[in-house]
Amino acid sequence: MSVVSIQGVKHSIKKNKSGDIVVEHTNIDNGKYDKINLTKKAKVKTISEGIKATKKWHKKNPYHNK
């Protein structure tokens, strides 16, 4: 498991029971907790690839301060 802080929000990237790489974080807009399967969405196979994919996505889609 790896915990990465991206734009002040902690993202934990880990393998689930079935071996898929998932990222878990709290949505900054509404406080909703969500889990995204990076193996299905971004075709990643390792945790380090998951970190890169998460950082890349947030670079293109930054959080906006209200």
Secondary structure, DSSP 8 states (H G I E B T S, - for coil): -EEEEETTEEEEEEE-TTS-EEEEEE-TTT--EEEEEHHHHS---SHHHHHHHHHHHHHHS-----
